[in-house]
Amino acid sequence: MPDNIQNESDLPQDNGAANDSTTAAPAPDQDLSTQLAALQARNQELADQFLRAQAEMQNTRRRADEEMAKARKYAVESFADSLLPVCDSLEAGLAHADLSAEQIRQGAEATLRQLKAALERNKVLEINPPAGTKFDPHQHQAISVVPAEQEANTVVTVLQKGYLIADRILRPALVTVTAPK
């Protein structure tokens, strides 16, 4: 007996409802048929939930496929939009036939700055290693090997800039490198 109960009068009293003989127990057949009806209703409810979940999954998959198709179709939209001002600048420069060489040069430089900014906004970055940079075959393509007064296997000159898009090489930089000593 637990410590906090001193005598039988401290025990909870049973009011006898559970042992009341006036409450009739349901007939075994009626109890089983009630249980069967409840189980069939629950089965129908679960089947309905399953069908709804399947339909929702199919709808989600279809929407995702549609979004992927649109993303592929319009992937260059942002990039093209950032290049339109460059196109406008070139057309405006060509519309003026009476410009001096200096004005044309200034316009070309401004247009080049616009183009570079548009490329950078779209994560297209230059690979233009300075002389003396260690040759990296992942970013550079050696066109020739020349003797030079710098450390072996380093960039001497850049013949053509390379470009990265995000972290992927779009085009390696074409470089000349120093010959091993």
N, C-alpha and C positions, 0 to 999 in steps of 0.2 A: 504494500500500500504506500502511496506517496507520502512524504513527510508532512505536507501541509494539510492533510485530511486527518482529523482527529477521530471521528467516529462515523458511523453510517449515515447520520443525519446531515453530514457535510457533503455527501455525495449528491450529484445531480439526481433529481427525481424523475422517473419515467412516468409520463402521464398515461401510458397504456395505449396510446393511439396505434402503435405498431402491432399490438397484440389484440386489438379490438376485433372481436369475432363478428360484430355487426357489419363490418365492411366486407363485402363479398369479393372474393378474388375473381378476376375475369376468367372466363372459360378458356382452356388451353387453345382451342381452335380460334377463338376470337383474338387472343393475344398474338398468336402467330400470324394471323391475317393482317392485324394492325401493324405488326413489325414488318411484314412483307410489303405492305402498302407504303410505309415510311421509307423502307430501303429502295423501293422502286422510284419513289418521288426523288429521293436523294441521288439515285443513279441517273435519272433524267436531268436533274439539275447539274450534276457534274458533266454529263455528256454535252449539255448546252454550253457550259463554261468552256469545255474543251474545244468545241466548234468555234466559239467566239474568239478564243485565244489563237486558234489556227488561222482564222480569217484576219485577225489583227496582224499576225506575223506575216501573212502573205501581202497584206496592204503595206506594211512597213518595208518589206523587201522590194515590192514594186516601186514605192516612192524613192527608196534608196537607189534603185537601178535607174529611174528617171533622172534623179539628181546627178548621178555619175555620168549619164549620157550628156546632160546639159553641160556639166563641168568640162567634159572632153571637147564638146562642140564649141564652147565659148572660152576655152582656156586662154586663148591669146587676146581676148577682148581688152583686158586691162593693159597689156603690153602695147597693143595697137593704139589704144586711147592715148597712151603716153607718148607715142611717136607722131601723132597728128600735129602737134605744134612744130615739130621739126619739119614736117612736110610743108606746113603753112609758111614757115620761114624761108625755105628753099624757093617756093613759088613766089613769095613776095620779092626775094632777091632777084629772081629771073625776070620779074615784071618790069624792073628798072634797067633800061638799056644804056642810060647815060651816066652810069656810076664810074668813079675812078677806080684804079686798081687797089688803092688803099681802102676805099669804102667796101669793095667786094671782099677784100681780105678780112676786114672787121666783121662783115656780115657772115662770112664762112666760119670765122672763129666763134662767133656768138651761136651759130647754128650747131657747131660741133659741141659746144658746152651744153646746149639743150639736149643733144643726142646722148652725150655721156651721162647727163643727169637722168634722162629717161631710162637708160640701161641700168644705172645703179638702183633706181627705184624698183626695178623689176629683178634685182639681185643678179644682174649680169656684171661681173667685175673684171677689170683688166688684170692681165698677168704681164707685167713689164719689169722684169728684174733688173736692178742696177748692175753695172759692171762690178765684178768681184763676188757676186752672189754665188753660192755653191750651186752647181748644176743639180736640178731635181728632175729626174726622168718622168715623174708623174705630172709635172706642169710645163716642162720645157722639152723641145725637140731639137737636138743638136744637128745643125746643118753642116757644119764643118768644125775641124779641130785646127787651131792655129797656135804657133808658139807665141807666148806673151810673157811679160815681166810681172806676173801675178801667180797666185797659188794655182796648182794644177786642178783641173776639173772644175773650173769656175767660169761664169759667164763673162765673155769679153764684150759682145755687142748683141743687141736685139734686132733681128732683121724684120720680124713681124710680131706684134703684140699677140698674146693669147688671151683667152677669156674663160671665166668660170661662170656657171649658172648655178646658183646656190653653192653646193660643194662639189659639183660635177664639172669636169673639164669639158668645155664646149669646143675649144680649140687650144692646143698647146702653143706656147710662145716659141717662135723659131729663133734659135740663138746660135752664135758661134762660141765655142768653149776653148779653154787653154789645153794644150797638149800636156800629157804627163811628162815629167822631167826625167 
